[in-house]
Amino acid sequence: MEENLNYGVDYKYIPATSVRSGVGIEVLDDVYMYTVQIVNIVLYGYPHTNEFVLIDAGMPKSAEEIISVVEERFGDDCQPKAIILTHGHFDHVGSIIELIKHWHVPVYAHRLELPYLTGKQNYPNPDPAVSNGWVAKMSPFFPHEAINLGGNIKEIPADGSIPYMPGFRWIHTPGHTPGHLSLFREEDRTLIVGDAFVTVKQESLYKVLTQQKEISGPPQYFTTDWSAAKESVEKLAALKPNVMITGHGLPMVGDELSEALRNLVNDFNQIALPKYYQN
């Protein structure tokens, strides 16, 4: 199943980083977040066991770093049971092909995301006009063409369950992409949101570099449906999460999280929308 796997022709290393790059946080005993340059991957599972899952696949050219982090947490020559993709943007699938070839494990995504992961449909071009921030201005250089994972990519079960993640369920959270999904565990109200919203102003180079923590909507330059994005935020806020990890930025917990989500829901247009939508 590994034949003919390929990235889009615009695939390339992106020389963007932050002060958090290379830093991991044990958010819970079985949930570990690690920052690859400017994006977070998540490892679900207790350390030094064979029962674990990788959520998202980092930046382009980061496979060796991800493998090293995984082996440090779970042991030499270990491999996850599966890789779950919140969506298929370049900074969440940047090393997926190398990881598939190294581990020979299945990859799961929402069915509406599969065209972008099987070479059938490109994402829309990033929109640099959403903000005056330098990351937004740089976004036309970000890869957006479809990658092809062939038979390695599978549709995540339609019943909401997540393979090898008992207790978690997936939630369809479109807006940033059509098939974007988030992960939620009812027992302790743990939420892994991908880019449904983030905790750093992703359009600002300074804030990305410093990882200044603040609630924000999904990265604007790649978000295509703002009405759906708002509904997804409302859906996730209604879960009343107690612990949250986003695709960009630092985790939030407890009262800080509750207040931030309340503000994002109440002031979504002012916080999340590009300026030209607000005029």
Stockholm file with secondary structure:
# STOCKHOLM 1.0

chainA/1-279         MEENLNYGVDYKYIPATSVRSGVGIEVLDDVYMYTVQIVNIVLYGYPHTNEFVLIDAGMPKSAEEIISVVEERFGDDCQPKAIILTHGHFDHVGSIIELIKHWHVPVYAHRLELPYLTGKQNYPNPDPAVSNGWVAKMSPFFPHEAINLGGNIKEIPADGSIPYMPGFRWIHTPGHTPGHLSLFREEDRTLIVGDAFVTVKQESLYKVLTQQKEISGPPQYFTTDWSAAKESVEKLAALKPNVMITGHGLPMVGDELSEALRNLVNDFNQIALPKYYQN
#=GR chainA/1-279 SS CCTTCBCCTTCCCCCCCCTTTTCEEEEETTEEEEEETTEEEEEESCTTSSCCEEECCCSTTCHHHHHHHHHHHHCTTCCCSEEECSCCCTTTSTTHHHHHHHHCCCEEECGGGHHHHBTSCCCCCCCGGGCSSHHHHHGGGSCCSCCBCGGGEEECCTTSBCTTCTTEEEEECCSSSTTCEEEEETTTTEEECTTSSBBSCTTCHHHHHHTCCCCBCSCGGGCCCHHHHHHHHHHHHTTCCSEEECSSBCCEEHHHHHHHHHHHHHTHHHHHSCHHHHC
#=GC SS_cons         CCTTCBCCTTCCCCCCCCTTTTCEEEEETTEEEEEETTEEEEEESCTTSSCCEEECCCSTTCHHHHHHHHHHHHCTTCCCSEEECSCCCTTTSTTHHHHHHHHCCCEEECGGGHHHHBTSCCCCCCCGGGCSSHHHHHGGGSCCSCCBCGGGEEECCTTSBCTTCTTEEEEECCSSSTTCEEEEETTTTEEECTTSSBBSCTTCHHHHHHTCCCCBCSCGGGCCCHHHHHHHHHHHHTTCCSEEECSSBCCEEHHHHHHHHHHHHHTHHHHHSCHHHHC
//
